[in-house]
């Protein structure tokens, strides 16, 4: 089987070497398409591939149609909104992600952003500490759990809301579950967002939720920009001059946010949640292992299209 690694932004060399060892060790062929500048290059490279590994590269319907032999595509990372799941399903292609492999990197970044925000974005002046503050975890998955664990190390009061996780499981971690999203926002000095971008969640965080944050509240987004209602965010921040918005995913209207709210907003120049050497290697190796297991035994544990 031919396994193609197509990465506009390549994996680290250690990750590529590890992927090669896994793939070739299982008797398959590895092909690399790195730093490509045209989607036509991807169309050509994927034409005879049996498996595909990508990072944030878009696997569109056109890419799927160009891949005549493709049986499986793995997105190295937790989010998979760059994969056209419907197109994959239509062609009988199994689509997977690698949940948990980037989680620690994202969690550490979230906490780092909270420190940055509480210290006036490192500008001169008196800031505040995380100790004793309340953090709300919006979605208690792999990343949310790790953020909670790190926050407890800072002696923060940790709340969480996730309708898909039992209260018993949250309590077991020493975290306090709340009954509604509204309650979570109302009680949290720092609100850490970890929801995926789905039809139900897109633009779900807007004026009503943001304005429920307590005085001096800070919304920290290391999830997806699509979950924010950007127009309503502007309205909320205009009315609540004490609120901050710190994000790892620049908003479509980030320039307007920067101009209007100066040191109350910050966006990293490029999404960097998973940009650690460790996460890069972990996600790449997991992708290769999942493909080998799929070809060996039909394992579909991390399939995201049904």
C-alpha positions in Angstrom: 0.0 0.0 0.0 1.2 3.5 -0.7 0.9 6.0 2.2 1.2 9.7 1.3 2.1 12.3 3.8 0.9 15.6 2.3 1.9 18.6 4.5 2.0 22.2 3.3 3.7 22.8 6.7 5.8 19.7 7.2 6.2 17.5 10.2 9.5 17.7 12.1 12.2 15.5 10.8 11.9 13.2 13.8 8.2 12.7 13.1 8.9 12.0 9.4 11.6 9.5 10.3 9.3 7.8 12.8 6.4 7.7 10.3 8.7 6.1 7.7 9.9 3.4 10.2 6.3 2.5 11.1 5.0 2.5 7.5 7.9 0.8 5.8 8.4 -1.6 8.8 4.9 -2.8 8.1 5.7 -3.5 4.4 4.1 -0.4 2.9 5.5 2.4 0.7 5.9 6.0 2.0 5.7 9.1 -0.2 6.1 12.7 0.9 4.6 15.9 -0.5 6.0 18.7 1.6 5.7 22.5 1.3 3.5 22.3 -1.7 2.3 25.6 -3.1 -0.6 24.5 -5.4 -3.5 22.2 -4.8 -2.8 20.7 -8.2 0.4 19.2 -6.7 -1.8 17.5 -4.1 -4.2 16.2 -6.7 -1.3 14.6 -8.6 0.4 13.2 -5.5 -2.8 11.6 -4.1 -3.9 10.0 -7.4 -2.4 6.6 -6.6 -2.3 6.8 -2.8 -4.0 4.1 -0.7 -3.7 6.2 2.5 -3.2 9.8 3.3 -1.8 11.7 6.3 -2.4 15.4 6.6 -2.0 18.1 9.2 -4.2 21.2 8.6 -4.2 20.6 4.9 -7.7 20.6 3.4 -9.0 17.3 2.1 -11.8 18.6 0.0 -14.3 16.8 -2.3 -11.9 17.6 -5.2 -9.0 16.0 -3.4 -11.1 12.9 -2.6 -12.2 12.6 -6.2 -8.6 12.8 -7.4 -7.6 10.0 -5.0 -8.8 7.0 -7.0 -7.3 4.4 -4.7 -7.7 6.1 -1.3 -9.1 4.0 1.5 -8.1 6.0 4.6 -7.2 9.5 5.5 -5.9 10.5 8.9 -5.7 14.1 10.2 -2.8 14.4 12.5 -4.5 16.2 15.3 -7.8 16.4 17.2 -9.8 18.7 15.0 -10.9 17.4 11.6 -13.0 20.2 10.1 -10.4 20.3 7.3 -11.7 16.9 6.1 -14.8 16.7 3.9 -16.4 13.9 5.8 -19.4 13.6 3.4 -17.1 13.2 0.4 -15.0 10.6 2.2 -18.1 8.6 3.2 -19.5 8.8 -0.3 -16.4 7.2 -1.7 -16.2 4.7 1.2 -13.0 6.3 2.6 -12.4 6.0 6.3 -11.5 9.4 7.9 -9.7 9.5 11.2 -8.2 12.0 13.7 -5.6 11.4 16.4 -7.3 12.6 19.6 -5.2 13.3 22.6 -1.8 13.6 20.8 -1.7 17.4 20.8 -3.7 17.9 24.0 -0.9 18.7 26.4 0.6 21.3 24.0 -2.8 23.0 23.7 -3.5 22.9 27.4 -0.1 24.5 28.3 -0.8 27.2 25.7 -4.2 28.0 27.2 -2.7 28.5 30.7 0.2 30.5 29.2 -2.4 32.8 27.5 -4.2 33.3 30.8 -0.9 34.4 32.4 -0.2 36.7 29.5 -3.7 38.3 29.8 -3.5 38.6 33.5 -0.1 40.4 33.3 -1.4 43.1 30.9 0.0 41.3 27.9 3.4 41.9 29.4 3.0 45.6 29.2 4.1 47.8 32.1 1.6 48.1 35.0 0.1 46.1 37.8 -1.4 42.8 36.7 -3.0 40.0 38.7 -2.4 36.3 39.5 -4.2 33.1 38.6 -4.2 31.9 42.1 -7.6 32.0 43.7 -9.4 32.8 40.4 -12.1 30.7 38.9 -11.6 29.0 35.6 -14.4 27.6 33.6 -13.7 24.7 31.2 -16.2 24.7 28.3 -16.0 21.1 27.0 -14.3 18.6 29.2 -12.5 16.4 26.7 -8.8 15.6 26.4 -7.6 19.2 26.4 -10.2 20.4 28.9 -9.1 17.8 31.4 -5.5 18.8 31.1 -6.3 22.5 31.4 -8.2 21.6 34.6 -5.2 19.7 36.0 -2.8 22.5 35.3 -5.2 25.1 36.7 -5.4 23.2 39.9 -1.7 23.4 40.2 -2.1 27.2 40.2 -4.6 26.9 43.1 -7.5 28.0 40.8 -11.1 27.1 41.4 -12.0 24.8 38.5 -15.5 24.5 37.0 -16.5 22.5 33.9 -19.5 22.1 31.7 -19.9 19.2 29.2 -23.3 17.5 28.6 -21.4 14.5 27.2 -19.4 13.8 30.3 -21.0 12.6 33.5 -20.9 14.8 36.6 -19.4 11.9 38.5 -16.4 11.8 36.1 -15.8 15.5 36.5 -16.1 15.4 40.3 -13.7 12.4 40.3 -11.0 14.8 38.9 -11.6 17.3 41.7 -13.4 19.6 39.4 -16.9 21.1 40.0 -19.5 20.5 37.3 -22.1 23.1 36.6 -25.6 22.7 35.2 -25.5 25.0 32.2 -23.3 27.0 29.9 -24.8 30.2 31.3 -23.8 29.3 34.8 -20.3 28.4 33.7 -19.7 31.8 32.0 -21.3 33.7 34.9 -19.0 32.2 37.5 -15.7 32.1 35.5 -12.9 34.8 35.7 -11.2 32.8 32.9 -13.3 30.9 30.4 -11.3 28.3 28.5 -13.0 27.2 25.2 -12.5 23.6 24.0 -15.6 22.9 21.9 -15.3 21.6 18.3 -16.7 23.5 15.4 -19.9 21.7 14.5 -23.3 22.8 13.0 -24.5 23.2 16.6 -21.5 25.1 18.0 -20.6 27.4 15.2 -21.2 31.1 16.3 -22.6 29.7 19.6 -20.4 31.9 21.8 -21.6 35.4 21.3 -23.1 38.5 23.1 -25.3 36.6 25.6 -22.6 34.4 26.9 -19.6 36.8 26.8 -21.5 39.5 28.7 -22.2 37.0 31.5 -18.5 36.9 32.4 -17.8 38.5 35.8 -16.0 41.8 36.0 -12.5 41.5 34.4 -13.5 38.3 32.8 -11.3 36.8 30.1 -12.4 34.5 27.2 -9.5 32.2 26.1 -10.0 30.4 22.8 -7.7 27.6 21.8 -10.5 25.7 20.0 -11.8 27.1 16.6 -12.5 30.6 15.5 -15.8 29.4 14.0 -17.4 28.9 17.4 -17.2 32.6 18.1 -19.9 35.0 16.8 -17.4 37.7 15.9 -19.9 40.5 15.4 -21.6 39.8 18.7 -18.1 39.6 20.4 -17.5 43.2 19.2 -20.8 44.4 20.6 -20.1 42.6 24.0 -16.6 44.1 24.3 -17.9 47.6 23.4 -20.5 47.4 26.2 -18.2 45.6 28.7 -14.9 47.5 28.7 -13.5 45.2 31.3 -13.6 42.0 29.2 -10.6 40.5 27.4 -10.5 38.1 24.5 -7.3 36.0 24.0 -7.2 33.6 21.1 -4.9 31.1 19.3 -7.0 31.5 16.2 -7.2 35.0 14.7 -10.7 36.1 14.0 -11.8 37.0 10.6 -12.3 40.5 12.0 -9.1 40.5 14.1 -7.9 43.8 12.7 -11.1 45.5 13.8 -10.7 43.9 17.2 -7.1 45.1 17.5 -8.0 48.6 16.5 -11.0 48.9 18.8 -9.8 47.1 21.9 -6.0 47.4 21.8 -4.5 45.6 24.9 -7.8 43.8 25.7 -7.4 41.4 22.8 -4.6 39.2 21.5 -4.3 36.7 18.7 -1.3 34.5 18.1 0.1 35.3 14.6 -0.5 31.7 13.5 -2.3 28.9 15.2 0.2 27.4 17.5 -1.7 25.2 19.9 -0.1 22.0 18.6 3.2 23.6 17.6 5.5 21.8 20.0 8.2 19.3 19.0 6.5 16.7 21.2 3.0 17.1 19.8 4.3 17.1 16.2 6.0 13.8 16.7 3.1 12.3 18.7 0.5 13.1 16.2 2.6 11.9 13.2 3.4 8.6 14.8 -0.2 8.0 15.9 -1.3 8.7 12.3 1.1 6.1 10.9 0.2 3.5 13.6 -3.5 3.9 12.9 -3.1 3.4 9.2 -1.0 0.3 9.7 -3.6 -1.1 12.1 -6.4 -0.3 9.6 -4.6 -2.2 6.8 -3.6 -5.1 9.1 -6.8 -5.7 11.0 -9.4 -3.3 9.8 -9.2 -1.3 13.0 -11.4 1.9 12.8 -11.1 3.0 16.4 -10.7 6.7 15.6 -13.0 6.9 12.6 -14.9 10.3 12.5 -17.2 9.6 9.5 -19.8 6.9 9.8 
